[in-house]
């Protein structure tokens, strides 16, 4: 069961508390092994891609961008979990071990934060601590991880969303430097860009539209009893629910009572649309490119296996995620963070 849920990025545990249970994850060593299993195959697929395309430099570029993004999110999460919760500090409670609410003492704050980022980087969803108890900015990093949905990714589908960002980055870079946008020897034209843009924005649309819908329904009838925390954190719980559904993750801010017809139906709609349409798009682009004439590289070809292009891809990912989701993050985890100062 553990091998399936960790190495297969499934995430569904035998016990309700998942890998926080001592029979699923008894000590620090098993925690380390299970953490490695979450991201092992998704990372391996990147290098498998480079091997089969005979473009190992491209694989290293992709891996580097993914890993830099991973560690940026991880560093913020670990730092704030180790600092403890300011609200608890005001009660003169010792937090030398970090923020330990909702965490197992045998793992500690840092290892719990690491797991939280690893499981949201992929489509795993297993947990060794309660994400709902994470400090606001740590929760924000987990949300951003799933909102980007392109850092490592799940087994077999980890490259899909990153591929879309590459197509967009190639097109923008080509326009900026006056070179023909090409990827793997095939021209990137308007049709491919339209598909890539639709796929990139679909993830955003599903998350924000359904979060807005749930917020409206709750404000109209608070007696539905979804939220134990109806303020900023309550909004974060609803945002996390649809972000997790759209990113095929499965983890949740469990202060949200989500086992109701409303949540089951709406999350089911998001799950179906966010899983199948983003698969159709990249396959359609691949089919279009496969029918195009191969163009050998020349002095005018935009190279996609360089650090410069890697920076461009990273910028595209950051800009799309930041512009799309910053207002929602400002209403949820960021607002909660500043209320605790």
Steps between C-alpha positions, in 0.01 A plus 500: 500500500778747591693421181187565291399822671851649513685374190180505293408851620160378608500632856199316638603353835361194677439711811308827515802697618706355214878500552471671837392158633785304664405180315539676165799714591658396831822702515727758339665244269171381352395863466816570301448198272135580438590862421753385241245262346255786443726685256729218377306382192382848390863615501610182321248564222670833422831325439325219312364768267851636441629147431233407244518837323880486516490848652652463844572873532127566455424255780749674728345837419151372586624332818686815608196726457278253687753457782565872545127559528469208743772630732371858493162381626662254741731758658210735578288219644776354720605844624156605618418161652824513699419854620179386667159663507503868615155459657632220721820694578282781640368248756859452627506136384841360412530433125867404483399196290310720257129502428394156625121529481369217282841334470663183631780552752699213343530702176506861618412823322769495228437144379125564503547813289724306260233233456234767445694652210598161354143371500360817339784516246373168367145373469556286809285644776630286787571688822705451817352807670180703483541759225215697654725562802793635300593865546340732240797545267585131516144424393540761225809318368302176481225682313746660256659158445167360379404820317818476293444125465814456292784437748582128467131406475345154528617165370455496123351851477765715668626651175156580353448843658868590477477421127223760468718762673787413264277557196393840635860593592629397156240715325560806720880464479487472123298819474733682741825416318361493146563130443262235374335328799606135476502207737665167417538608139133592448354849461272627775217694337166657594300176523740343752507822702121517517482144633782561748337819626162331549662218698705741713194713583261208555673404825469859622138533389382181671666586832391864519151455355402221737664671800291808418189283472559334838573838662173638364298198616650523849438872536139449394445221753771463770287231666629247245774444760797441271752714680641482849701813411274739306757782473813518280596144585155379404546652156839326478330169580256539211776619267717203600216255438456596135872552444565148626218364283620679187862396558396137552662513842261375767633678808279752674459764767284274710334773702264496204208258541503394137301176503177663385309479168620849405870422547480147362328615180699818437835337578400211273438744215839666559673161518358384166565824313849558643619144436381430147510832316867574594589157358315563172672838446865388509418192291332726242808725492726196462285373213512836321878525543548140384339588165728798445822490305814456710724805488870437572659732755679804362657820627151651519350221707397586853675247722275352768763311700684801643495670838365815335197320363460322834476842666238598241291192577528571872388861440200385294396256773540762772321776310203283402464362854555836668264698279231234510496407866646791696161666569363172640814442708475858628145431624603177672845405635665840450222684685516241778879542523477876555224464762741287709781756499 
